[in-house]
Structure formats: structure tokens, C-alpha cells
Amino acid sequence: MGTKEELSALRKRIDEIDGKLVPLFLERMDLALEAGELKVRENMPIQNAAREQEVVNRAVSLAKEDLKSETALLMRSVIALSREYERARTINSEAPLLQPARKPARENISCAYQGVPGAWSEQAILKLFPEASRKPTEFFEDVFLAVKEKSVNYGVVAIENSQTGAIGETYDLLRKYGCFIVGRTWVDIRQCLLAPPGVTLSGIREAYSHPEGFKQCRRFLHGRSWDLVACRNTAVAAETVARTEGGRTAAIGSRRAAELNGLAVLAPDIMDSAANRTSFVVIANEPEYDENSGLISITFSVLHRAGALCEALMPLMAQGVNLLRIESRPATADRYRFFAELSACILDAGTISTLRQMASCCEYFEVIGCYSGS
């Protein structure tokens, strides 16, 4: 028998085994559902850790020595699926996952951002809403307050950098103020060294920037004995340097910040990576989405036990929903809240079913936006 024939014969046997496995799995799930309904009727908890461990131990005792860990994983996965199936069918919740969408603003648009003209977030607004009026604010929280107080239509805030990762403050404020994400875009971050005309590189003793700006330019700054002065924003750093006399200061920021403040670009593109980009999200006090919105942001928390996060994410894997990003933020000293971005639309029936299954595995679950990205 040749290799192809031998492989074909093995596959045929595997198919035969699968034909036996699936009906047994379905029968087990039906029995699990009956048990779940009984538990609900008698006001009993769905999960019984001692019983689950007993099931795993019994299965492992039947396995070959070199497949014991795989058998344990198989049974824990089956148990997790059974528990999820029980919860999804026995906990009746018709509440919408996301409130109805409002119509996007089309004219007289106003946007708040953190910083001053020349900030990267202002450049994100220019990309997203070229004709919008722009409202600079001092702090990230001020952007969220402006949105919640309806003094602007939208806020635009940074949420992730391709080099330095997630911006935790944005995630925390999303949860604190209950704002919705209604859009997202990436902006190429071309950090430059800015200084007043006539200042030379050798004369610099202090550099001003946002802490993220310093992180993004570590290689350029390495070996330079400059004092690094943190500012709220790279554009604020440029403003500060423009007002400082003495010819000993420089800022790390954008070309636009240099132009607006009469500074020269002393060294262009000093960031560590030429692919340096920052993701900005558009926030609003109500959701905006339609059938073309292909991204969903969620926040959730799970029980503090082994496998809880894996169990919560399992419905995504089962339905083929792509998890694009997941971040954790501390909720208490030893508990975490998760934020995730999915490639899906909230108007899709399959997506709704998947998210409900996921929610049934979580202590807390909320959809914080369905939107498009660029």
C-alpha cells in the first residue's frame, strides 16, 4: 500500500470514529441541559467544582500515560462547553447587548481631544473629521467629560501604540464614564526633534515630550545626557520649548507642532521604528453602527478560578469570531477586567448568539461599541 492509500485509510478510520463521537457528544450535551434545568428549578449553582474534578480524574485514569494531560484537557473542554450550554439555555435574557444606534452627526461636527493644536490626537481628528471644529482639553478625562456633557459630538483619544502597547488610562475612562466607541483610525507617528531656529544638537541639555514620546525614541535618546521633562502632550512640549529662552531645550513631537510654534526640525523621524503608529478611537455618548460596522469592543470580567478566561473566550473560537486584541486592567488588588476587540458586527444573528454565550460565562459583560476602523 502506498503512502497516499495508507493516509486515506487512516483518515477513513478517523471519520468513522468522529461519526461515533459526535452523536455521543450531542447526547451528553442534552443530558447536561437536563441537569442544568434541574439545577435552576431547585435553585442550585450550575458549577460544581468537586463533581467536575471527579469526571476529569475518572477519564484520566482510563488514559495511556503519555496522553493523560491531553485527556484532562479534553474533558475540561467538554465540561466547559456543557456548562456554557446549560447557562445559555437556562438563563433567559432578552435584554439587547447594545442599545439602538443613533444617526452619526453629519454637519457642524465638534470634537474634543487632549492637548493643544499640533497634538497627534488633533491630527487624528483632521483625518477622521476634516471639517470639524476642534476643542483642545488639558487631560484625557476632560475629553470624556465633554462627550458626556454633550458639549461636543465626539471625542478622539489614543488607545494603543504599535511600539509601546495599550494606553491604560483610555480603557479605565471608557468604563468610568460609560462612553461608546463609534470609530477608530491609525495615525503614523513620525516623531521629530524640534528646537527654536539656530539651536544646535550639541547645545541641547533638556528634552520635552509626553512619556510615550520618550519611549518611542529610546534609541535616539540613548547615550545623550539630556534631562527628559515629561509633558501632558507632545504639542504642549513644543509650545513649552517655543517659549523657553537660552537655546538649550528641544521637544519631541510632530512636524505640525513645529510649524504651529515656529520651531525647526532638528532631527526628523527619530522614533525607534519606521512603522510607529497609534490607534485612536472616536467616543460618543450613544452608540453608532450599521451593517457595515465590522468591529466590536467589549469589556468583561470572569470568576477568579483556573480556566475561567479560556472558557469565556471559547464561544469566539467555536463560532470563528476573530479576537483582534485583548487587554487587562486591574479592577481590585487581585481581580482584573478585560477589554477585547472582535472582528464582527453586532447586527449579525450569529454574533449576537456568540456574545450571549460568552456573557453567560462571565461575572460581568458589556458591549462598548460596534464601529468601523481605518
C-alpha positions in Angstrom: 0.0 0.0 0.0 1.4 3.4 -1.0 1.6 6.4 1.3 -1.5 8.1 -0.2 -3.5 4.9 0.2 -2.3 4.4 3.7 -3.2 8.0 4.7 -6.6 7.7 3.0 -7.3 4.5 5.1 -6.3 6.3 8.3 -8.5 9.2 7.5 -11.4 6.9 6.8 -11.0 5.3 10.3 -10.8 8.8 11.9 -14.0 9.8 10.1 -15.7 6.6 11.4 -14.6 7.5 14.9 -15.8 11.1 14.5 -19.2 9.6 13.4 -19.4 7.9 16.8 -18.0 10.8 18.8 -20.4 13.5 17.6 -23.7 11.6 18.5 -22.2 10.8 21.9 -21.2 14.4 22.4 -24.7 15.6 21.5 -26.3 13.1 23.8 -24.0 14.3 26.6 -25.0 17.9 26.0 -28.7 17.1 26.1 -28.2 15.4 29.5 -26.1 18.4 30.7 -29.0 20.7 29.7 -31.5 18.5 31.6 -29.2 18.7 34.6 -28.9 22.5 34.2 -32.7 22.9 34.1 -33.0 20.8 37.2 -30.4 23.0 39.0 -32.3 26.1 38.0 -35.6 24.7 39.2 -34.0 23.7 42.6 -32.0 27.0 42.8 -28.7 25.1 42.7 -25.4 26.5 41.3 -24.6 25.4 37.7 -21.0 24.8 38.5 -19.9 22.0 40.9 -16.1 22.0 41.1 -15.9 18.8 43.0 -18.1 16.9 40.5 -16.1 18.3 37.6 -12.8 17.2 39.1 -14.2 13.7 39.7 -15.2 13.5 36.0 -11.7 14.6 34.9 -10.0 12.2 37.3 -12.0 9.2 36.1 -11.3 10.0 32.4 -7.6 10.4 33.1 -7.5 7.1 34.9 -8.5 5.4 31.6 -5.9 7.1 29.5 -2.4 6.0 28.5 0.4 7.5 30.4 1.6 9.7 27.6 -2.0 11.0 26.9 -3.1 11.8 30.5 -2.7 15.6 30.2 -4.4 15.6 26.8 -7.3 13.6 28.2 -7.6 16.0 31.1 -7.7 18.9 28.6 -10.3 17.2 26.5 -12.6 16.6 29.5 -12.2 20.1 30.9 -13.1 21.4 27.4 -16.2 19.2 27.2 -17.2 20.3 30.8 -16.8 23.9 29.9 -18.9 23.5 26.8 -21.6 21.7 28.8 -21.6 24.5 31.4 -21.8 27.2 28.8 -24.7 25.3 27.0 -26.5 25.0 30.3 -26.2 28.6 31.2 -27.1 29.9 27.7 -30.3 27.8 27.6 -31.4 28.1 31.2 -30.7 31.8 31.8 -33.3 33.7 29.8 -32.1 37.1 28.9 -33.7 39.1 26.1 -32.0 42.4 27.0 -30.2 43.9 24.0 -26.4 43.6 24.0 -26.1 47.2 22.8 -28.7 49.9 22.8 -30.1 51.1 19.4 -27.8 53.2 17.3 -28.2 56.9 16.8 -27.6 58.6 13.5 -24.0 59.9 13.1 -23.5 63.7 13.1 -23.2 65.0 9.5 -22.8 68.7 9.9 -21.5 71.3 12.5 -19.4 68.5 14.0 -17.3 69.2 17.1 -14.6 67.0 18.5 -12.7 67.2 21.8 -9.1 66.0 22.1 -6.4 66.0 24.7 -3.6 68.5 24.1 -3.1 71.6 22.0 -3.0 72.2 18.3 -0.3 70.1 16.8 -1.1 67.1 19.0 -1.2 63.7 17.4 -4.9 63.4 18.5 -5.7 66.6 16.6 -4.1 65.0 13.5 -6.4 62.0 14.1 -9.4 64.4 14.0 -8.1 66.0 10.8 -8.1 62.6 9.3 -11.5 61.5 10.6 -13.4 64.8 10.5 -11.6 67.3 8.3 -14.3 69.9 8.6 -15.0 69.5 12.3 -14.4 72.2 14.9 -11.7 71.0 17.4 -11.8 71.6 21.1 -8.5 71.1 22.9 -8.6 69.9 26.5 -6.0 69.6 29.2 -6.5 66.0 30.3 -7.8 62.7 28.8 -10.6 62.8 31.3 -11.7 66.2 30.1 -12.4 64.6 26.7 -14.8 62.1 28.2 -16.5 64.8 30.3 -17.0 66.9 27.2 -18.7 64.0 25.5 -20.9 63.0 28.5 -21.9 66.7 29.0 -22.8 66.8 25.2 -20.7 70.0 24.7 -19.2 68.1 21.7 -20.4 65.5 19.3 -17.3 63.3 19.7 -14.1 62.8 21.5 -10.9 61.4 19.9 -8.4 59.7 22.2 -5.4 57.4 21.8 -5.9 53.8 22.8 -2.8 51.9 21.6 0.6 52.4 20.1 2.3 49.8 17.9 5.5 50.1 19.9 4.5 50.7 23.5 1.2 49.0 23.6 -2.1 49.8 25.2 -2.9 53.2 26.8 -4.5 52.0 30.1 -6.0 55.4 31.0 -8.3 55.3 28.0 -9.6 51.9 28.9 -10.2 53.0 32.5 -12.1 56.1 31.4 -14.2 54.2 29.0 -15.5 52.1 31.9 -15.8 55.1 34.3 -17.9 57.3 32.0 -19.8 54.7 30.1 -18.9 56.2 26.7 -19.2 54.2 23.5 -16.6 53.6 20.8 -18.1 54.7 17.4 -14.9 54.7 15.2 -11.2 54.0 15.1 -8.3 55.0 13.0 -4.5 54.6 12.9 -2.1 57.6 12.6 1.5 57.2 11.6 3.6 58.8 14.3 6.7 60.4 12.9 8.4 61.8 15.9 10.9 64.6 15.3 13.4 66.6 17.4 12.1 70.2 17.4 14.0 73.3 18.6 14.0 77.1 18.1 15.8 78.2 14.9 19.6 78.4 15.5 19.7 75.8 18.3 22.2 73.0 17.6 22.1 69.4 18.6 25.3 69.8 20.7 23.8 72.7 22.7 20.7 70.8 23.9 20.5 70.0 27.6 16.8 69.3 28.1 14.2 67.5 26.0 10.4 67.8 26.5 7.8 65.4 25.4 5.0 63.1 26.5 6.3 60.0 28.3 5.1 57.9 25.3 7.2 60.1 23.0 10.3 59.3 25.0 9.5 55.6 24.9 9.1 55.7 21.2 12.5 57.3 20.7 14.7 55.3 23.1 17.5 54.6 20.6 17.9 58.2 19.6 18.0 59.3 23.3 20.3 56.5 24.4 23.7 58.0 25.4 22.5 61.6 25.4 22.9 63.2 28.8 19.8 65.2 28.5 17.2 65.9 31.2 13.9 64.4 30.0 11.0 66.6 31.1 7.5 64.9 30.8 4.6 67.0 29.4 0.9 66.2 29.1 1.2 66.1 25.3 3.9 66.3 22.6 2.3 69.5 21.3 2.4 71.0 24.8 6.1 70.1 24.8 6.6 72.1 21.6 4.7 75.1 23.0 6.9 75.0 26.1 10.2 74.9 24.1 9.0 77.7 21.9 8.5 79.9 25.0 11.8 78.9 26.6 14.9 81.1 26.1 18.5 80.0 26.3 18.9 77.7 23.3 19.3 74.6 25.5 15.9 72.9 25.1 14.2 70.8 22.4 10.9 68.9 22.1 10.0 65.5 20.6 6.8 65.9 18.6 5.3 66.3 15.1 6.2 68.5 12.1 2.8 70.1 12.5 3.7 71.1 16.1 6.9 72.6 14.8 5.1 74.7 12.2 2.5 75.9 14.6 5.1 77.0 17.2 7.8 78.4 14.9 10.3 75.6 15.6 12.8 73.9 13.3 13.0 70.2 12.8 16.5 69.5 14.1 16.3 65.7 13.5 13.5 64.1 11.6 11.9 60.7 12.2 13.8 59.8 15.4 11.4 57.0 16.5 12.8 53.5 17.0 10.5 52.0 14.4 9.5 53.4 11.0 6.2 51.5 11.5 5.4 53.5 14.6 1.6 54.1 14.7 -1.0 55.0 17.2 -4.6 53.8 17.2 -7.2 56.5 18.1 -10.8 55.8 19.0 -13.8 58.0 18.5 -16.1 58.1 21.6 -19.7 59.3 21.9 -22.4 59.2 24.5 -24.5 56.9 22.3 -23.5 54.1 20.0 -23.4 54.5 16.2 -23.4 51.4 14.0 -24.9 49.8 10.9 -24.5 46.6 8.9 -21.1 47.8 7.6 -19.6 48.2 11.1 -17.1 45.4 11.3 -15.5 45.8 14.8 -16.9 45.3 18.3 -15.4 46.3 21.6 -16.4 44.5 24.8 -15.4 44.6 28.4 -15.9 41.7 30.8 -14.7 40.0 34.0 -14.6 36.4 34.9 -14.6 34.3 38.1 -11.3 34.0 39.9 -10.5 30.4 39.0 -8.4 28.4 36.7 -9.6 28.3 33.1 -12.3 31.0 33.6 -10.9 33.3 30.9 -10.4 30.4 28.5 -14.0 29.3 29.0 -15.3 32.8 28.4 -13.3 33.0 25.1 -14.3 29.6 23.9 -17.6 30.7 22.1 -15.5 33.0 19.9 -13.3 30.1 18.8 -16.3 27.9 18.3 -18.1 30.4 16.0 -14.9 31.6 14.2 -15.0 35.1 15.6 -11.6 36.7 15.3 -10.2 38.2 18.6 -8.1 41.1 17.4 -6.9 42.4 20.7 -7.4 41.8 24.5 -6.1 43.9 27.4 -6.5 43.5 31.1 -6.9 46.3 33.6 -6.9 45.9 37.4 -10.4 46.1 39.0 -9.2 45.4 42.5 -6.0 44.3 44.2 -6.3 40.8 42.8 -9.1 41.0 40.2 -9.0 42.1 36.6 -11.3 43.5 34.0 -10.7 42.6 30.3 -11.2 44.7 27.2 -11.3 43.0 23.8 -11.8 44.0 20.2 -13.5 41.5 17.9 -13.9 41.3 14.1 -17.7 41.1 13.9 -20.9 43.1 13.6 -23.5 43.4 16.4 -26.3 43.1 13.8 -25.3 39.6 12.8 -27.5 37.0 14.4 -24.6 34.5 14.8 -22.5 37.2 16.5 -25.4 38.0 18.9 -25.7 34.3 19.8 -21.9 34.1 20.4 -21.8 37.1 22.6 -24.7 35.9 24.7 -22.9 32.6 25.2 -19.8 34.5 26.2 -21.8 36.7 28.6 -23.2 33.5 30.2 -19.6 32.6 31.3 -18.7 36.0 32.7 -19.3 37.7 36.0 -19.7 41.0 34.1 -20.2 41.6 30.4 -20.8 44.8 28.3 -20.6 45.8 24.7 -19.0 49.2 24.5 -19.2 49.8 20.8 -19.7 48.5 17.2 -17.9 50.6 14.6 -15.7 50.7 11.6 -11.9 51.2 11.5 -9.4 52.6 9.1 
